């Protein structure tokens, strides 16, 4: 069924291919952010700082990219995002060659802006199909991450020493090449033109944000932010935590690989589950899986515990994030979507940025177990609040 759905939607297929190619950089950056940071940082406590700045860039770039796409079209926005990816990855090559931690931070900031742009592929996918098939379109778009989960780490292994004697620089060069290749299927797609609208003043744009007060929109944004934030909170410091526990970077990289597989493999059927059972049951089951992930992380520091916690984390993210995205697509009108989607991804990036910065500090100062305990407490409170909101809107 999924094959038939994709083959009958040529423009959707173009978006899917572009997102698959561009998304292969994401697992590479999960590994690079910590390892390159550890190599160049003036202290171990700052090792996750480039990755945290990458998340901060997503916070600052999300709304501008959404508004830009609303005015000039999705394709223009994606091309600019690809330019940011090329600039950032080449900056990473230079930073490692020069031994500059500041340059590495700047490079990851540009890469973070690119990743924020690529998040809009899920909304672009929904715009190429009918309303009935939007959950499936969004879900299948995220299956591109499954290929990225295998291709990204493997490409990292093959490319990281290609610019020897500078370690890891080849991986950044590979990201630049991937970004340019991703332009090819994107150029072949015909995406809907942005709706004609009169230019809005800043006051009018701020007034449009009043839609966020609506309970369905508020619930969707909150669910997406918590799902993404908790995922970042536990994922970003995982390689450092594992190395601190005596595991090799190869084992840590494999844990991240299977985490990313768990994030995206369910996307083959998540959309169909939403279509059959409804969006809220699927989304709230994602919260349950995230809570189970925290419990697994609290249970021990063995290799099996790390694998189990990160796989459950990926599964919970998939159900929660796809559910939240579908809820938002259903709640916003055509006129509201650029403002609502920009505000949504800004909130998500804000929560993710805070979580990324806090995670590095907690792991460096107090360890993995305390990190998992904090995540569990945050999730328990958020889940209770969301259940109350959902009950009110029912």
DAVENDA-V143138 format. One record per residue. N is the residue number from 0. RES is the residue in one small letter. PHI is phi in radians with two decimals (NA if undefined). PSI is psi in whole degrees, 0 to 359 (NA if undefined). Layout:
n={N	N}
res={RES	RES}
phi={PHI	PHI}
psi={PSI	PSI}
This chain:
n={0	1	2	3	4	5	6	7	8	9	10	11	12	13	14	15	16	17	18	19	20	21	22	23	24	25	26	27	28	29	30	31	32	33	34	35	36	37	38	39	40	41	42	43	44	45	46	47	48	49	50	51	52	53	54	55	56	57	58	59	60	61	62	63	64	65	66	67	68	69	70	71	72	73	74	75	76	77	78	79	80	81	82	83	84	85	86	87	88	89	90	91	92	93	94	95	96	97	98	99	100	101	102	103	104	105	106	107	108	109	110	111	112	113	114	115	116	117	118	119	120	121	122	123	124	125	126	127	128	129	130	131	132	133	134	135	136	137	138	139	140	141	142	143	144	145	146	147	148	149	150	151	152	153	154	155	156	157	158	159	160	161	162	163	164	165	166	167	168	169	170	171	172	173	174	175	176	177	178	179	180	181	182	183	184	185	186	187	188	189	190	191	192	193	194	195	196	197	198	199	200	201	202	203	204	205	206	207	208	209	210	211	212	213	214	215	216	217	218	219	220	221	222	223	224	225	226	227	228	229	230	231	232	233	234	235	236	237	238	239	240	241	242	243	244	245	246	247	248	249	250	251	252	253	254	255	256	257	258	259	260	261	262	263	264	265	266	267	268	269	270	271	272	273	274	275	276	277	278	279	280	281	282	283	284	285	286	287	288	289	290	291	292	293	294	295	296	297	298	299	300	301	302	303	304	305	306	307	308	309	310	311	312	313	314	315	316	317	318	319	320	321	322	323	324	325	326	327	328	329	330	331	332	333	334	335	336	337	338	339	340	341	342	343	344	345	346	347	348	349	350	351	352	353	354	355	356	357	358	359	360	361	362	363	364	365	366	367	368	369	370	371	372	373	374	375	376	377	378	379	380	381	382	383	384	385	386	387	388	389	390	391	392	393}
res={x	x	x	x	x	x	x	x	x	x	x	x	x	x	x	x	x	x	x	x	x	x	x	x	x	x	x	x	x	x	x	x	x	x	x	x	x	x	x	x	x	x	x	x	x	x	x	x	x	x	x	x	x	x	x	x	x	x	x	x	x	x	x	x	x	x	x	x	x	x	x	x	x	x	x	x	x	x	x	x	x	x	x	x	x	x	x	x	x	x	x	x	x	x	x	x	x	x	x	x	x	x	x	x	x	x	x	x	x	x	x	x	x	x	x	x	x	x	x	x	x	x	x	x	x	x	x	x	x	x	x	x	x	x	x	x	x	x	x	x	x	x	x	x	x	x	x	x	x	x	x	x	x	x	x	x	x	x	x	x	x	x	x	x	x	x	x	x	x	x	x	x	x	x	x	x	x	x	x	x	x	x	x	x	x	x	x	x	x	x	x	x	x	x	x	x	x	x	x	x	x	x	x	x	x	x	x	x	x	x	x	x	x	x	x	x	x	x	x	x	x	x	x	x	x	x	x	x	x	x	x	x	x	x	x	x	x	x	x	x	x	x	x	x	x	x	x	x	x	x	x	x	x	x	x	x	x	x	x	x	x	x	x	x	x	x	x	x	x	x	x	x	x	x	x	x	x	x	x	x	x	x	x	x	x	x	x	x	x	x	x	x	x	x	x	x	x	x	x	x	x	x	x	x	x	x	x	x	x	x	x	x	x	x	x	x	x	x	x	x	x	x	x	x	x	x	x	x	x	x	x	x	x	x	x	x	x	x	x	x	x	x	x	x	x	x	x	x	x	x	x	x	x	x	x	x	x	x	x	x	x	x	x	x	x	x	x	x	x	x	x	x	x	x	x	x	x	x	x	x	x	x	x	x	x	x	x	x	x	x	x	x	x	x}
phi={NA	-1.11	-1.09	-1.12	-1.03	-1.20	-1.13	-1.54	-2.23	-1.06	-1.17	-1.10	-1.09	-1.08	-1.12	-1.10	-1.15	-1.08	-1.16	-1.11	-1.18	-1.17	-1.23	-1.15	-1.29	-1.06	-1.14	-1.12	-1.27	-1.06	-1.30	-1.15	-0.97	-1.41	-1.23	-1.17	-1.10	-1.11	-1.27	-1.89	-1.14	-1.17	-2.58	-1.08	-1.13	-1.73	-1.07	-1.58	-1.09	-1.02	-1.14	-1.19	-1.13	-1.04	-1.22	-1.06	-1.07	-1.07	-1.07	-1.35	-1.64	-1.03	-1.15	-1.01	-1.12	-1.12	-1.15	-1.09	-1.16	-1.12	-1.68	-1.92	1.85	-1.10	-1.08	-1.04	-1.08	-1.15	-1.11	-1.13	-1.07	-1.11	-1.07	-1.10	-1.14	-1.13	-1.05	-1.16	-1.19	-1.20	-1.10	-1.12	-1.03	-1.14	-1.07	-1.22	-1.16	-1.58	1.20	-1.80	-1.21	-1.10	-1.13	-1.11	-1.09	-1.11	-1.09	-1.24	-1.13	-1.13	-1.16	-1.13	-1.10	-1.11	-1.10	-1.10	-1.10	-1.17	-1.06	-1.37	-1.04	-1.18	-1.32	-1.07	-1.08	-1.12	-1.42	-1.65	-2.29	-1.26	-1.02	-1.07	-1.73	-1.05	-1.02	-1.20	-1.08	-1.13	-1.13	-1.17	-1.06	-1.35	-1.18	-1.02	-1.16	-1.16	-1.13	-1.07	-1.08	-1.59	-1.22	-1.05	-1.05	-1.18	-1.12	-1.03	-1.10	-1.26	-1.73	-1.06	-1.88	-1.25	-1.94	-0.95	-1.58	-1.49	-1.19	1.26	-1.08	-1.08	-1.17	-1.13	-1.09	-1.09	-1.13	-1.09	-1.16	-0.99	-1.09	-1.21	-1.14	-1.11	-1.16	-1.11	-1.16	-1.10	-1.14	-1.55	-1.58	-2.04	-1.71	-0.99	-1.22	-1.12	-1.10	-1.13	-2.65	-1.40	-0.99	-1.80	-1.36	-1.04	-1.10	-1.18	-1.16	-1.13	-1.12	-1.14	-1.20	-1.04	-1.09	-1.16	-1.33	-1.18	-1.01	-1.05	-1.21	-1.07	-1.15	-1.11	-1.13	-1.11	-1.12	-1.11	-1.17	-1.18	-1.05	-1.19	-1.11	-1.15	-1.06	-1.13	-1.02	-1.63	-1.37	-0.96	-1.53	-1.00	-1.01	-1.17	-1.10	-1.20	-1.11	-1.12	-1.56	1.72	-1.47	-1.41	-1.16	-1.17	-1.17	-1.07	-1.12	-1.23	-1.08	-1.11	-1.02	-1.30	-1.09	-1.17	-1.02	-1.15	-1.13	-1.99	-1.02	-1.13	-1.09	-1.12	-2.22	-1.03	-1.07	-1.22	-1.12	-1.11	-1.09	-1.58	-1.83	1.78	-1.32	-1.19	-1.01	-1.21	-1.08	-1.30	-1.17	-1.09	-1.09	-1.08	-1.17	-1.12	-1.10	-1.09	-1.07	-1.09	-1.12	-1.11	-1.15	-1.30	-1.39	2.96	-2.10	-1.43	-1.03	-1.10	-1.15	-1.14	-1.04	-1.09	-1.11	-1.30	-1.20	-1.09	-1.05	-1.14	-1.09	-1.11	-1.05	-1.03	-1.12	-1.21	-1.28	-1.14	-1.07	-1.13	-1.10	-1.13	-1.05	-1.21	-1.08	-1.35	-1.52	-1.72	-1.40	-1.02	-1.23	-1.60	-1.09	-1.14	-1.23	-1.16	-1.13	-1.13	-1.13	-1.03	-1.25	-1.19	-1.09	-1.04	-1.17	-1.10	-1.10	-1.12	-1.11	-1.04	-1.13	-1.13	-1.13	-1.14	-1.06	-1.06	-1.16	-1.18	-1.14	-1.15	-1.64	-2.24	1.78	-1.18	-1.11	-1.11	-1.01	-1.12	-1.16	-1.10	-1.05	-1.12	-1.11	-1.10	-1.15	-1.07	-1.14	-1.14	-1.10	-1.06	-1.15	-1.17	-1.10	-1.16	-1.08	-1.11	-1.15	-1.17	-1.45	-1.26}
psi={318	320	317	317	314	315	335	0	88	317	324	320	320	317	320	317	316	316	325	315	311	326	344	343	335	308	331	320	331	317	314	321	318	315	315	323	317	327	325	344	142	339	157	331	339	8	324	6	317	318	324	319	326	319	321	322	323	322	314	333	341	305	314	320	319	315	322	316	325	331	319	353	156	317	318	316	318	322	318	321	319	321	320	321	317	314	314	318	321	328	324	320	312	320	316	324	322	350	34	114	322	318	324	319	316	321	315	335	314	321	326	322	320	315	325	320	316	341	336	357	327	324	323	323	318	333	350	358	172	163	325	325	6	315	321	318	316	315	312	330	325	351	342	331	338	316	319	325	326	317	319	301	324	318	323	314	318	326	342	331	12	344	34	144	12	110	143	345	325	329	321	320	322	324	321	318	316	318	319	322	325	341	332	302	330	320	337	355	152	104	152	138	148	145	137	132	154	145	138	144	166	322	320	322	319	323	326	338	351	339	337	344	343	134	315	321	316	320	317	314	315	318	317	320	316	317	311	320	314	323	314	320	321	330	313	313	3	310	318	319	319	319	322	335	3	4	157	163	335	318	318	319	324	324	317	321	312	334	314	323	314	331	321	336	320	347	341	335	352	316	321	327	318	318	328	316	349	156	322	316	321	315	316	335	331	319	321	320	323	319	318	324	316	320	319	320	326	343	344	176	24	170	318	322	319	315	311	315	317	329	315	323	317	317	315	320	316	307	317	317	316	321	315	319	317	318	319	319	326	333	335	139	170	319	333	344	321	320	314	315	321	316	319	309	334	315	316	315	324	311	318	320	313	316	320	315	315	321	314	317	318	316	317	324	324	345	173	321	315	322	313	323	318	316	319	317	317	318	319	315	316	319	317	319	317	321	322	315	316	322	322	321	352	NA}
